[in-house]
Amino acid sequence: MPVDEYNRIVLSLSPLLIRAGGRKIVVDVGYGSRHTEKDLKIWGFDPEVTVVTALADESLEPADIDTVILTHLHADHAAQTAVAAQLTAEAVNAAIAAAACRAASASSPVRQSRPR
């Protein structure tokens, strides 16, 4: 795939939707649509594509989602967490709890013993 004039390549920032056991789970909520002109110039993504529009493409609304998983807190995975507030309270609480757990784990790594 050729790069553009800014040396960028096309990447997908779509949220992952999992349907399992009657549950609807969104993994990562992406960048969202609140960007400066500088952001748009640097990254070159479409600010009109959001987790909400991606759900609509699947005939779903934010209230249909019962779980949100944030794999990590980089902007391309979690910046749209404010939009996730439109999701159910349980889903938002799950996302916040998962993020807090990962943050605590990252800031307090467990020292593992090594065999001698």
ChimeraX commands (.cxc) that place a marker at each C-alpha (Angstrom):
marker #1 position 0.00,0.00,0.00 radius 0.5
marker #1 position 1.54,3.35,-0.98 radius 0.5
marker #1 position 1.86,6.17,1.53 radius 0.5
marker #1 position 0.24,9.56,0.99 radius 0.5
marker #1 position 2.04,12.90,0.63 radius 0.5
marker #1 position 2.41,13.06,4.45 radius 0.5
marker #1 position 3.94,9.54,4.60 radius 0.5
marker #1 position 0.76,8.08,6.17 radius 0.5
marker #1 position -0.87,4.76,5.46 radius 0.5
marker #1 position -4.55,3.83,5.76 radius 0.5
marker #1 position -5.39,2.32,9.14 radius 0.5
marker #1 position -8.68,1.20,10.62 radius 0.5
marker #1 position -9.82,2.67,13.93 radius 0.5
marker #1 position -13.13,0.85,14.07 radius 0.5
marker #1 position -14.47,-0.41,17.39 radius 0.5
marker #1 position -14.90,-4.16,17.69 radius 0.5
marker #1 position -18.44,-5.39,18.33 radius 0.5
marker #1 position -18.84,-8.80,19.92 radius 0.5
marker #1 position -22.23,-10.51,20.13 radius 0.5
marker #1 position -22.06,-13.44,22.52 radius 0.5
marker #1 position -24.61,-15.13,24.73 radius 0.5
marker #1 position -27.16,-12.39,24.17 radius 0.5
marker #1 position -24.64,-9.71,25.14 radius 0.5
marker #1 position -23.35,-6.89,23.00 radius 0.5
marker #1 position -19.79,-5.89,23.84 radius 0.5
marker #1 position -17.78,-3.05,22.36 radius 0.5
marker #1 position -14.00,-3.32,22.53 radius 0.5
marker #1 position -12.32,0.10,22.43 radius 0.5
marker #1 position -14.22,3.24,21.57 radius 0.5
marker #1 position -11.65,4.97,19.36 radius 0.5
marker #1 position -10.72,8.58,18.76 radius 0.5
marker #1 position -14.18,10.06,18.48 radius 0.5
marker #1 position -14.99,13.34,16.78 radius 0.5
marker #1 position -13.51,16.08,18.99 radius 0.5
marker #1 position -10.36,17.05,17.12 radius 0.5
marker #1 position -8.40,20.14,16.28 radius 0.5
marker #1 position -7.51,20.94,12.69 radius 0.5
marker #1 position -3.95,19.93,13.60 radius 0.5
marker #1 position -5.15,16.49,14.74 radius 0.5
marker #1 position -7.02,15.96,11.50 radius 0.5
marker #1 position -4.02,17.05,9.42 radius 0.5
marker #1 position -1.62,14.78,11.31 radius 0.5
marker #1 position -3.81,11.69,11.52 radius 0.5
marker #1 position -6.02,12.12,8.45 radius 0.5
marker #1 position -8.99,10.18,9.80 radius 0.5
marker #1 position -12.66,10.85,9.23 radius 0.5
marker #1 position -14.07,12.68,12.28 radius 0.5
marker #1 position -17.59,11.71,11.27 radius 0.5
marker #1 position -16.92,8.03,12.03 radius 0.5
marker #1 position -17.49,7.35,15.73 radius 0.5
marker #1 position -18.48,4.42,17.89 radius 0.5
marker #1 position -22.05,5.70,17.65 radius 0.5
marker #1 position -22.03,5.74,13.83 radius 0.5
marker #1 position -20.35,2.31,13.80 radius 0.5
marker #1 position -23.11,0.96,16.02 radius 0.5
marker #1 position -25.74,2.52,13.76 radius 0.5
marker #1 position -24.16,0.64,10.83 radius 0.5
marker #1 position -25.02,-2.53,12.78 radius 0.5
marker #1 position -28.58,-1.29,13.50 radius 0.5
marker #1 position -27.66,-0.71,17.14 radius 0.5
marker #1 position -27.89,2.25,19.47 radius 0.5
marker #1 position -25.56,3.02,22.38 radius 0.5
marker #1 position -28.21,1.82,24.87 radius 0.5
marker #1 position -28.03,-1.64,23.25 radius 0.5
marker #1 position -24.44,-2.14,24.49 radius 0.5
marker #1 position -24.07,-3.74,27.90 radius 0.5
marker #1 position -20.27,-3.97,28.15 radius 0.5
marker #1 position -17.39,-1.77,27.03 radius 0.5
marker #1 position -13.82,-3.03,27.21 radius 0.5
marker #1 position -10.89,-0.64,26.87 radius 0.5
marker #1 position -7.81,-2.66,25.98 radius 0.5
marker #1 position -5.58,0.24,26.98 radius 0.5
marker #1 position -5.82,3.98,27.37 radius 0.5
marker #1 position -4.10,5.28,24.23 radius 0.5
marker #1 position -6.15,7.93,22.43 radius 0.5
marker #1 position -6.84,5.72,19.42 radius 0.5
marker #1 position -8.53,3.21,21.73 radius 0.5
marker #1 position -10.10,5.29,24.49 radius 0.5
marker #1 position -10.37,8.99,23.57 radius 0.5
marker #1 position -14.04,8.59,22.76 radius 0.5
marker #1 position -14.84,7.43,26.28 radius 0.5
marker #1 position -16.90,10.61,26.75 radius 0.5
marker #1 position -19.11,9.40,23.90 radius 0.5
marker #1 position -19.33,6.06,25.67 radius 0.5
marker #1 position -21.29,7.95,28.33 radius 0.5
marker #1 position -24.17,7.59,25.90 radius 0.5
marker #1 position -23.92,3.84,26.45 radius 0.5
marker #1 position -25.72,2.21,29.33 radius 0.5
marker #1 position -24.56,3.11,32.84 radius 0.5
marker #1 position -23.45,-0.49,33.39 radius 0.5
marker #1 position -21.29,-0.42,30.27 radius 0.5
marker #1 position -19.67,2.86,31.27 radius 0.5
marker #1 position -19.05,1.60,34.80 radius 0.5
marker #1 position -17.47,-1.56,33.38 radius 0.5
marker #1 position -15.18,0.51,31.15 radius 0.5
marker #1 position -14.15,2.75,34.02 radius 0.5
marker #1 position -13.52,-0.22,36.31 radius 0.5
marker #1 position -11.45,-1.99,33.68 radius 0.5
marker #1 position -9.41,1.14,32.99 radius 0.5
marker #1 position -8.82,1.73,36.70 radius 0.5
marker #1 position -7.73,-1.87,37.16 radius 0.5
marker #1 position -5.25,-1.64,34.27 radius 0.5
marker #1 position -3.93,1.71,35.52 radius 0.5
marker #1 position -3.41,0.32,39.01 radius 0.5
marker #1 position -1.70,-2.76,37.60 radius 0.5
marker #1 position 0.59,-0.68,35.39 radius 0.5
marker #1 position 1.60,1.64,38.21 radius 0.5
marker #1 position 2.27,-1.20,40.68 radius 0.5
marker #1 position 3.82,-4.08,38.77 radius 0.5
marker #1 position 4.20,-7.28,40.71 radius 0.5
marker #1 position 7.77,-8.39,41.02 radius 0.5
marker #1 position 7.97,-11.98,39.92 radius 0.5
marker #1 position 10.54,-14.29,41.40 radius 0.5
marker #1 position 12.80,-16.14,39.03 radius 0.5
marker #1 position 14.10,-19.63,39.57 radius 0.5
marker #1 position 17.77,-19.72,40.57 radius 0.5
marker link #1:1,2 radius 0.2
marker link #1:2,3 radius 0.2
marker link #1:3,4 radius 0.2
marker link #1:4,5 radius 0.2
marker link #1:5,6 radius 0.2
marker link #1:6,7 radius 0.2
marker link #1:7,8 radius 0.2
marker link #1:8,9 radius 0.2
marker link #1:9,10 radius 0.2
marker link #1:10,11 radius 0.2
marker link #1:11,12 radius 0.2
marker link #1:12,13 radius 0.2
marker link #1:13,14 radius 0.2
marker link #1:14,15 radius 0.2
marker link #1:15,16 radius 0.2
marker link #1:16,17 radius 0.2
marker link #1:17,18 radius 0.2
marker link #1:18,19 radius 0.2
marker link #1:19,20 radius 0.2
marker link #1:20,21 radius 0.2
marker link #1:21,22 radius 0.2
marker link #1:22,23 radius 0.2
marker link #1:23,24 radius 0.2
marker link #1:24,25 radius 0.2
marker link #1:25,26 radius 0.2
marker link #1:26,27 radius 0.2
marker link #1:27,28 radius 0.2
marker link #1:28,29 radius 0.2
marker link #1:29,30 radius 0.2
marker link #1:30,31 radius 0.2
marker link #1:31,32 radius 0.2
marker link #1:32,33 radius 0.2
marker link #1:33,34 radius 0.2
marker link #1:34,35 radius 0.2
marker link #1:35,36 radius 0.2
marker link #1:36,37 radius 0.2
marker link #1:37,38 radius 0.2
marker link #1:38,39 radius 0.2
marker link #1:39,40 radius 0.2
marker link #1:40,41 radius 0.2
marker link #1:41,42 radius 0.2
marker link #1:42,43 radius 0.2
marker link #1:43,44 radius 0.2
marker link #1:44,45 radius 0.2
marker link #1:45,46 radius 0.2
marker link #1:46,47 radius 0.2
marker link #1:47,48 radius 0.2
marker link #1:48,49 radius 0.2
marker link #1:49,50 radius 0.2
marker link #1:50,51 radius 0.2
marker link #1:51,52 radius 0.2
marker link #1:52,53 radius 0.2
marker link #1:53,54 radius 0.2
marker link #1:54,55 radius 0.2
marker link #1:55,56 radius 0.2
marker link #1:56,57 radius 0.2
marker link #1:57,58 radius 0.2
marker link #1:58,59 radius 0.2
marker link #1:59,60 radius 0.2
marker link #1:60,61 radius 0.2
marker link #1:61,62 radius 0.2
marker link #1:62,63 radius 0.2
marker link #1:63,64 radius 0.2
marker link #1:64,65 radius 0.2
marker link #1:65,66 radius 0.2
marker link #1:66,67 radius 0.2
marker link #1:67,68 radius 0.2
marker link #1:68,69 radius 0.2
marker link #1:69,70 radius 0.2
marker link #1:70,71 radius 0.2
marker link #1:71,72 radius 0.2
marker link #1:72,73 radius 0.2
marker link #1:73,74 radius 0.2
marker link #1:74,75 radius 0.2
marker link #1:75,76 radius 0.2
marker link #1:76,77 radius 0.2
marker link #1:77,78 radius 0.2
marker link #1:78,79 radius 0.2
marker link #1:79,80 radius 0.2
marker link #1:80,81 radius 0.2
marker link #1:81,82 radius 0.2
marker link #1:82,83 radius 0.2
marker link #1:83,84 radius 0.2
marker link #1:84,85 radius 0.2
marker link #1:85,86 radius 0.2
marker link #1:86,87 radius 0.2
marker link #1:87,88 radius 0.2
marker link #1:88,89 radius 0.2
marker link #1:89,90 radius 0.2
marker link #1:90,91 radius 0.2
marker link #1:91,92 radius 0.2
marker link #1:92,93 radius 0.2
marker link #1:93,94 radius 0.2
marker link #1:94,95 radius 0.2
marker link #1:95,96 radius 0.2
marker link #1:96,97 radius 0.2
marker link #1:97,98 radius 0.2
marker link #1:98,99 radius 0.2
marker link #1:99,100 radius 0.2
marker link #1:100,101 radius 0.2
marker link #1:101,102 radius 0.2
marker link #1:102,103 radius 0.2
marker link #1:103,104 radius 0.2
marker link #1:104,105 radius 0.2
marker link #1:105,106 radius 0.2
marker link #1:106,107 radius 0.2
marker link #1:107,108 radius 0.2
marker link #1:108,109 radius 0.2
marker link #1:109,110 radius 0.2
marker link #1:110,111 radius 0.2
marker link #1:111,112 radius 0.2
marker link #1:112,113 radius 0.2
marker link #1:113,114 radius 0.2
marker link #1:114,115 radius 0.2
marker link #1:115,116 radius 0.2
view
